[in-house]
Amino acid sequence: KTGNEINEKPFSARQTGKTIVKYSACWLAIVCYIWRTRRIKPICSEEIEKSESEGDIQN
């Protein structure tokens, strides 16, 4: 079955249920990634130089 008979959800007009499930899973993964990484502080160049000089970063 494709689409809806009513216009309540116009964006699912020509999509099967499987397609909507796939798109939902992708969007959920994106939102989860954003949620997990929202509190990560950006690293400034001074912190990188300090940690390299202390030997914290290993190549």
PDB file of N, CA, C and O in Angstrom:
ATOM      1  N   LYS A   1       0.854  -1.177   0.000  1.00  0.00           N
ATOM      2  CA  LYS A   1       0.000   0.000   0.000  1.00  0.00           C
ATOM      3  C   LYS A   1       0.896   1.235   0.000  1.00  0.00           C
ATOM      4  O   LYS A   1       1.848   1.314   0.777  1.00  0.00           O
ATOM      5  N   THR A   2       0.603   2.174  -0.847  1.00  0.00           N
ATOM      6  CA  THR A   2       1.373   3.413  -0.890  1.00  0.00           C
ATOM      7  C   THR A   2       0.477   4.588  -0.570  1.00  0.00           C
ATOM      8  O   THR A   2      -0.702   4.610  -0.922  1.00  0.00           O
ATOM      9  N   GLY A   3       1.051   5.550   0.096  1.00  0.00           N
ATOM     10  CA  GLY A   3       0.372   6.807   0.335  1.00  0.00           C
ATOM     11  C   GLY A   3      -0.804   6.736   1.287  1.00  0.00           C
ATOM     12  O   GLY A   3      -1.115   5.688   1.853  1.00  0.00           O
ATOM     13  N   ASN A   4      -1.434   7.861   1.445  1.00  0.00           N
ATOM     14  CA  ASN A   4      -2.613   8.002   2.289  1.00  0.00           C
ATOM     15  C   ASN A   4      -3.792   8.416   1.438  1.00  0.00           C
ATOM     16  O   ASN A   4      -3.632   9.042   0.390  1.00  0.00           O
ATOM     17  N   GLU A   5      -4.967   8.063   1.895  1.00  0.00           N
ATOM     18  CA  GLU A   5      -6.193   8.471   1.205  1.00  0.00           C
ATOM     19  C   GLU A   5      -6.603   9.884   1.613  1.00  0.00           C
ATOM     20  O   GLU A   5      -7.360  10.542   0.899  1.00  0.00           O
ATOM     21  N   ILE A   6      -6.111  10.345   2.745  1.00  0.00           N
ATOM     22  CA  ILE A   6      -6.468  11.679   3.230  1.00  0.00           C
ATOM     23  C   ILE A   6      -5.230  12.566   3.223  1.00  0.00           C
ATOM     24  O   ILE A   6      -4.110  12.068   3.119  1.00  0.00           O
ATOM     25  N   ASN A   7      -5.424  13.866   3.333  1.00  0.00           N
ATOM     26  CA  ASN A   7      -4.321  14.822   3.245  1.00  0.00           C
ATOM     27  C   ASN A   7      -3.761  15.235   4.605  1.00  0.00           C
ATOM     28  O   ASN A   7      -3.141  16.294   4.708  1.00  0.00           O
ATOM     29  N   GLU A   8      -3.957  14.447   5.628  1.00  0.00           N
ATOM     30  CA  GLU A   8      -3.433  14.818   6.941  1.00  0.00           C
ATOM     31  C   GLU A   8      -1.912  14.771   6.971  1.00  0.00           C
ATOM     32  O   GLU A   8      -1.282  15.556   7.679  1.00  0.00           O
ATOM     33  N   LYS A   9      -1.319  13.858   6.209  1.00  0.00           N
ATOM     34  CA  LYS A   9       0.136  13.742   6.139  1.00  0.00           C
ATOM     35  C   LYS A   9       0.555  13.804   4.676  1.00  0.00           C
ATOM     36  O   LYS A   9       0.810  12.763   4.069  1.00  0.00           O
ATOM     37  N   PRO A  10       0.631  14.995   4.097  1.00  0.00           N
ATOM     38  CA  PRO A  10       0.915  15.097   2.661  1.00  0.00           C
ATOM     39  C   PRO A  10       2.296  14.603   2.257  1.00  0.00           C
ATOM     40  O   PRO A  10       2.497  14.261   1.091  1.00  0.00           O
ATOM     41  N   PHE A  11       3.260  14.553   3.180  1.00  0.00           N
ATOM     42  CA  PHE A  11       4.611  14.136   2.815  1.00  0.00           C
ATOM     43  C   PHE A  11       4.743  12.625   2.662  1.00  0.00           C
ATOM     44  O   PHE A  11       5.769  12.142   2.184  1.00  0.00           O
ATOM     45  N   SER A  12       3.730  11.881   3.057  1.00  0.00           N
ATOM     46  CA  SER A  12       3.778  10.432   2.878  1.00  0.00           C
ATOM     47  C   SER A  12       2.902  10.003   1.704  1.00  0.00           C
ATOM     48  O   SER A  12       2.451   8.859   1.648  1.00  0.00           O
ATOM     49  N   ALA A  13       2.666  10.908   0.780  1.00  0.00           N
ATOM     50  CA  ALA A  13       1.740  10.655  -0.324  1.00  0.00           C
ATOM     51  C   ALA A  13       2.136   9.458  -1.175  1.00  0.00           C
ATOM     52  O   ALA A  13       1.273   8.641  -1.496  1.00  0.00           O
ATOM     53  N   ARG A  14       3.394   9.317  -1.553  1.00  0.00           N
ATOM     54  CA  ARG A  14       3.806   8.230  -2.428  1.00  0.00           C
ATOM     55  C   ARG A  14       4.855   7.326  -1.784  1.00  0.00           C
ATOM     56  O   ARG A  14       5.669   6.721  -2.481  1.00  0.00           O
ATOM     57  N   GLN A  15       4.835   7.237  -0.490  1.00  0.00           N
ATOM     58  CA  GLN A  15       5.827   6.416   0.201  1.00  0.00           C
ATOM     59  C   GLN A  15       5.155   5.199   0.824  1.00  0.00           C
ATOM     60  O   GLN A  15       4.043   5.283   1.344  1.00  0.00           O
ATOM     61  N   THR A  16       5.846   4.081   0.763  1.00  0.00           N
ATOM     62  CA  THR A  16       5.327   2.881   1.414  1.00  0.00           C
ATOM     63  C   THR A  16       5.648   2.944   2.901  1.00  0.00           C
ATOM     64  O   THR A  16       6.427   3.789   3.340  1.00  0.00           O
ATOM     65  N   GLY A  17       5.058   2.068   3.652  1.00  0.00           N
ATOM     66  CA  GLY A  17       5.324   2.010   5.082  1.00  0.00           C
ATOM     67  C   GLY A  17       6.780   1.724   5.381  1.00  0.00           C
ATOM     68  O   GLY A  17       7.343   2.266   6.332  1.00  0.00           O
ATOM     69  N   LYS A  18       7.405   0.857   4.556  1.00  0.00           N
ATOM     70  CA  LYS A  18       8.821   0.531   4.746  1.00  0.00           C
ATOM     71  C   LYS A  18       9.700   1.766   4.582  1.00  0.00           C
ATOM     72  O   LYS A  18      10.651   1.967   5.338  1.00  0.00           O
ATOM     73  N   THR A  19       9.374   2.585   3.594  1.00  0.00           N
ATOM     74  CA  THR A  19      10.159   3.790   3.343  1.00  0.00           C
ATOM     75  C   THR A  19      10.062   4.749   4.519  1.00  0.00           C
ATOM     76  O   THR A  19      11.063   5.327   4.941  1.00  0.00           O
ATOM     77  N   ILE A  20       8.869   4.913   5.040  1.00  0.00           N
ATOM     78  CA  ILE A  20       8.679   5.818   6.171  1.00  0.00           C
ATOM     79  C   ILE A  20       9.442   5.309   7.389  1.00  0.00           C
ATOM     80  O   ILE A  20      10.015   6.106   8.132  1.00  0.00           O
ATOM     81  N   VAL A  21       9.458   4.001   7.604  1.00  0.00           N
ATOM     82  CA  VAL A  21      10.211   3.424   8.723  1.00  0.00           C
ATOM     83  C   VAL A  21      11.702   3.689   8.543  1.00  0.00           C
ATOM     84  O   VAL A  21      12.384   4.029   9.510  1.00  0.00           O
ATOM     85  N   LYS A  22      12.222   3.540   7.323  1.00  0.00           N
ATOM     86  CA  LYS A  22      13.641   3.798   7.055  1.00  0.00           C
ATOM     87  C   LYS A  22      13.988   5.264   7.307  1.00  0.00           C
ATOM     88  O   LYS A  22      14.979   5.567   7.972  1.00  0.00           O
ATOM     89  N   TYR A  23      13.167   6.172   6.774  1.00  0.00           N
ATOM     90  CA  TYR A  23      13.423   7.599   6.979  1.00  0.00           C
ATOM     91  C   TYR A  23      13.358   7.950   8.462  1.00  0.00           C
ATOM     92  O   TYR A  23      14.174   8.732   8.950  1.00  0.00           O
ATOM     93  N   SER A  24      12.406   7.385   9.170  1.00  0.00           N
ATOM     94  CA  SER A  24      12.285   7.659  10.604  1.00  0.00           C
ATOM     95  C   SER A  24      13.525   7.194  11.348  1.00  0.00           C
ATOM     96  O   SER A  24      14.006   7.884  12.247  1.00  0.00           O
ATOM     97  N   ALA A  25      14.047   6.029  10.983  1.00  0.00           N
ATOM     98  CA  ALA A  25      15.254   5.512  11.633  1.00  0.00           C
ATOM     99  C   ALA A  25      16.450   6.421  11.368  1.00  0.00           C
ATOM    100  O   ALA A  25      17.261   6.658  12.264  1.00  0.00           O
ATOM    101  N   CYS A  26      16.561   6.930  10.147  1.00  0.00           N
ATOM    102  CA  CYS A  26      17.668   7.848   9.818  1.00  0.00           C
ATOM    103  C   CYS A  26      17.566   9.136  10.623  1.00  0.00           C
ATOM    104  O   CYS A  26      18.558   9.599  11.187  1.00  0.00           O
ATOM    105  N   TRP A  27      16.378   9.713  10.678  1.00  0.00           N
ATOM    106  CA  TRP A  27      16.200  10.945  11.438  1.00  0.00           C
ATOM    107  C   TRP A  27      16.442  10.722  12.926  1.00  0.00           C
ATOM    108  O   TRP A  27      17.011  11.578  13.602  1.00  0.00           O
ATOM    109  N   LEU A  28      16.015   9.584  13.427  1.00  0.00           N
ATOM    110  CA  LEU A  28      16.256   9.269  14.831  1.00  0.00           C
ATOM    111  C   LEU A  28      17.748   9.175  15.112  1.00  0.00           C
ATOM    112  O   LEU A  28      18.214   9.665  16.140  1.00  0.00           O
ATOM    113  N   ALA A  29      18.497   8.555  14.217  1.00  0.00           N
ATOM    114  CA  ALA A  29      19.950   8.451  14.387  1.00  0.00           C
ATOM    115  C   ALA A  29      20.600   9.830  14.386  1.00  0.00           C
ATOM    116  O   ALA A  29      21.505  10.090  15.180  1.00  0.00           O
ATOM    117  N   ILE A  30      20.147  10.714  13.504  1.00  0.00           N
ATOM    118  CA  ILE A  30      20.699  12.074  13.436  1.00  0.00           C
ATOM    119  C   ILE A  30      20.404  12.838  14.723  1.00  0.00           C
ATOM    120  O   ILE A  30      21.292  13.474  15.290  1.00  0.00           O
ATOM    121  N   VAL A  31      19.164  12.774  15.180  1.00  0.00           N
ATOM    122  CA  VAL A  31      18.785  13.485  16.404  1.00  0.00           C
ATOM    123  C   VAL A  31      19.540  12.921  17.608  1.00  0.00           C
ATOM    124  O   VAL A  31      19.972  13.683  18.473  1.00  0.00           O
ATOM    125  N   CYS A  32      19.705  11.602  17.673  1.00  0.00           N
ATOM    126  CA  CYS A  32      20.461  10.990  18.776  1.00  0.00           C
ATOM    127  C   CYS A  32      21.912  11.448  18.767  1.00  0.00           C
ATOM    128  O   CYS A  32      22.483  11.714  19.825  1.00  0.00           O
ATOM    129  N   TYR A  33      22.516  11.544  17.587  1.00  0.00           N
ATOM    130  CA  TYR A  33      23.898  12.013  17.480  1.00  0.00           C
ATOM    131  C   TYR A  33      24.011  13.453  17.980  1.00  0.00           C
ATOM    132  O   TYR A  33      24.924  13.783  18.737  1.00  0.00           O
ATOM    133  N   ILE A  34      23.093  14.296  17.560  1.00  0.00           N
ATOM    134  CA  ILE A  34      23.107  15.696  17.997  1.00  0.00           C
ATOM    135  C   ILE A  34      22.938  15.771  19.515  1.00  0.00           C
ATOM    136  O   ILE A  34      23.619  16.554  20.177  1.00  0.00           O
ATOM    137  N   TRP A  35      22.045  14.972  20.059  1.00  0.00           N
ATOM    138  CA  TRP A  35      21.800  14.973  21.504  1.00  0.00           C
ATOM    139  C   TRP A  35      23.038  14.520  22.274  1.00  0.00           C
ATOM    140  O   TRP A  35      23.381  15.104  23.301  1.00  0.00           O
ATOM    141  N   ARG A  36      23.716  13.465  21.772  1.00  0.00           N
ATOM    142  CA  ARG A  36      24.906  12.949  22.451  1.00  0.00           C
ATOM    143  C   ARG A  36      26.053  13.944  22.418  1.00  0.00           C
ATOM    144  O   ARG A  36      26.820  14.026  23.378  1.00  0.00           O
ATOM    145  N   THR A  37      26.188  14.693  21.347  1.00  0.00           N
ATOM    146  CA  THR A  37      27.352  15.561  21.174  1.00  0.00           C
ATOM    147  C   THR A  37      27.086  17.013  21.549  1.00  0.00           C
ATOM    148  O   THR A  37      27.953  17.861  21.335  1.00  0.00           O
ATOM    149  N   ARG A  38      25.949  17.319  22.087  1.00  0.00           N
ATOM    150  CA  ARG A  38      25.606  18.719  22.355  1.00  0.00           C
ATOM    151  C   ARG A  38      26.479  19.346  23.425  1.00  0.00           C
ATOM    152  O   ARG A  38      26.664  20.563  23.417  1.00  0.00           O
ATOM    153  N   ARG A  39      27.021  18.566  24.342  1.00  0.00           N
ATOM    154  CA  ARG A  39      27.806  19.128  25.448  1.00  0.00           C
ATOM    155  C   ARG A  39      29.306  18.997  25.250  1.00  0.00           C
ATOM    156  O   ARG A  39      30.071  19.331  26.154  1.00  0.00           O
ATOM    157  N   ILE A  40      29.738  18.531  24.115  1.00  0.00           N
ATOM    158  CA  ILE A  40      31.169  18.405  23.870  1.00  0.00           C
ATOM    159  C   ILE A  40      31.741  19.797  23.629  1.00  0.00           C
ATOM    160  O   ILE A  40      31.301  20.521  22.736  1.00  0.00           O
ATOM    161  N   LYS A  41      32.728  20.154  24.443  1.00  0.00           N
ATOM    162  CA  LYS A  41      33.340  21.472  24.302  1.00  0.00           C
ATOM    163  C   LYS A  41      34.312  21.455  23.130  1.00  0.00           C
ATOM    164  O   LYS A  41      35.029  20.475  22.929  1.00  0.00           O
ATOM    165  N   PRO A  42      34.340  22.534  22.361  1.00  0.00           N
ATOM    166  CA  PRO A  42      35.336  22.604  21.294  1.00  0.00           C
ATOM    167  C   PRO A  42      36.739  22.693  21.893  1.00  0.00           C
ATOM    168  O   PRO A  42      36.941  23.294  22.948  1.00  0.00           O
ATOM    169  N   ILE A  43      37.683  22.099  21.217  1.00  0.00           N
ATOM    170  CA  ILE A  43      39.069  22.119  21.684  1.00  0.00           C
ATOM    171  C   ILE A  43      39.775  23.304  21.040  1.00  0.00           C
ATOM    172  O   ILE A  43      39.807  23.428  19.816  1.00  0.00           O
ATOM    173  N   CYS A  44      40.338  24.169  21.868  1.00  0.00           N
ATOM    174  CA  CYS A  44      41.086  25.297  21.325  1.00  0.00           C
ATOM    175  C   CYS A  44      42.520  24.848  21.050  1.00  0.00           C
ATOM    176  O   CYS A  44      42.969  23.830  21.576  1.00  0.00           O
ATOM    177  N   SER A  45      43.220  25.596  20.240  1.00  0.00           N
ATOM    178  CA  SER A  45      44.578  25.225  19.839  1.00  0.00           C
ATOM    179  C   SER A  45      45.535  25.182  21.033  1.00  0.00           C
ATOM    180  O   SER A  45      46.481  24.395  21.032  1.00  0.00           O
ATOM    181  N   GLU A  46      45.304  26.012  22.045  1.00  0.00           N
ATOM    182  CA  GLU A  46      46.166  26.004  23.231  1.00  0.00           C
ATOM    183  C   GLU A  46      46.052  24.676  23.981  1.00  0.00           C
ATOM    184  O   GLU A  46      47.055  24.149  24.462  1.00  0.00           O
ATOM    185  N   GLU A  47      44.840  24.137  24.081  1.00  0.00           N
ATOM    186  CA  GLU A  47      44.653  22.856  24.764  1.00  0.00           C
ATOM    187  C   GLU A  47      45.325  21.728  23.996  1.00  0.00           C
ATOM    188  O   GLU A  47      45.894  20.818  24.598  1.00  0.00           O
ATOM    189  N   ILE A  48      45.264  21.785  22.669  1.00  0.00           N
ATOM    190  CA  ILE A  48      45.894  20.753  21.844  1.00  0.00           C
ATOM    191  C   ILE A  48      47.406  20.790  22.042  1.00  0.00           C
ATOM    192  O   ILE A  48      48.032  19.750  22.245  1.00  0.00           O
ATOM    193  N   GLU A  49      47.995  21.982  21.985  1.00  0.00           N
ATOM    194  CA  GLU A  49      49.443  22.116  22.164  1.00  0.00           C
ATOM    195  C   GLU A  49      49.864  21.649  23.554  1.00  0.00           C
ATOM    196  O   GLU A  49      50.895  20.994  23.703  1.00  0.00           O
ATOM    197  N   LYS A  50      49.078  21.981  24.563  1.00  0.00           N
ATOM    198  CA  LYS A  50      49.403  21.582  25.931  1.00  0.00           C
ATOM    199  C   LYS A  50      49.366  20.062  26.073  1.00  0.00           C
ATOM    200  O   LYS A  50      50.270  19.473  26.667  1.00  0.00           O
ATOM    201  N   SER A  51      48.337  19.428  25.537  1.00  0.00           N
ATOM    202  CA  SER A  51      48.230  17.974  25.670  1.00  0.00           C
ATOM    203  C   SER A  51      49.297  17.261  24.844  1.00  0.00           C
ATOM    204  O   SER A  51      49.773  16.199  25.245  1.00  0.00           O
ATOM    205  N   GLU A  52      49.682  17.825  23.694  1.00  0.00           N
ATOM    206  CA  GLU A  52      50.746  17.220  22.891  1.00  0.00           C
ATOM    207  C   GLU A  52      52.084  17.311  23.616  1.00  0.00           C
ATOM    208  O   GLU A  52      52.887  16.379  23.572  1.00  0.00           O
ATOM    209  N   SER A  53      52.318  18.436  24.282  1.00  0.00           N
ATOM    210  CA  SER A  53      53.586  18.593  24.997  1.00  0.00           C
ATOM    211  C   SER A  53      53.652  17.691  26.227  1.00  0.00           C
ATOM    212  O   SER A  53      54.738  17.301  26.656  1.00  0.00           O
ATOM    213  N   GLU A  54      52.496  17.359  26.794  1.00  0.00           N
ATOM    214  CA  GLU A  54      52.460  16.466  27.950  1.00  0.00           C
ATOM    215  C   GLU A  54      52.442  15.002  27.535  1.00  0.00           C
ATOM    216  O   GLU A  54      52.602  14.120  28.379  1.00  0.00           O
ATOM    217  N   GLY A  55      52.251  14.731  26.257  1.00  0.00           N
ATOM    218  CA  GLY A  55      52.251  13.360  25.765  1.00  0.00           C
ATOM    219  C   GLY A  55      50.912  12.662  25.878  1.00  0.00           C
ATOM    220  O   GLY A  55      50.855  11.433  25.831  1.00  0.00           O
ATOM    221  N   ASP A  56      49.822  13.422  26.026  1.00  0.00           N
ATOM    222  CA  ASP A  56      48.494  12.816  26.145  1.00  0.00           C
ATOM    223  C   ASP A  56      48.004  12.237  24.822  1.00  0.00           C
ATOM    224  O   ASP A  56      47.329  11.208  24.807  1.00  0.00           O
ATOM    225  N   ILE A  57      48.337  12.884  23.726  1.00  0.00           N
ATOM    226  CA  ILE A  57      47.879  12.436  22.413  1.00  0.00           C
ATOM    227  C   ILE A  57      48.941  11.528  21.819  1.00  0.00           C
ATOM    228  O   ILE A  57      50.100  11.919  21.683  1.00  0.00           O
ATOM    229  N   GLN A  58      48.543  10.327  21.470  1.00  0.00           N
ATOM    230  CA  GLN A  58      49.473   9.366  20.886  1.00  0.00           C
ATOM    231  C   GLN A  58      49.109   9.132  19.439  1.00  0.00           C
ATOM    232  O   GLN A  58      47.938   8.941  19.114  1.00  0.00           O
ATOM    233  N   ASN A  59      50.102   9.146  18.566  1.00  0.00           N
ATOM    234  CA  ASN A  59      49.853   8.901  17.142  1.00  0.00           C
ATOM    235  C   ASN A  59      50.080   7.464  16.801  1.00  0.00           C
ATOM    236  O   ASN A  59      49.918   7.071  15.646  1.00  0.00           O
TER     237      ASN A  59
END
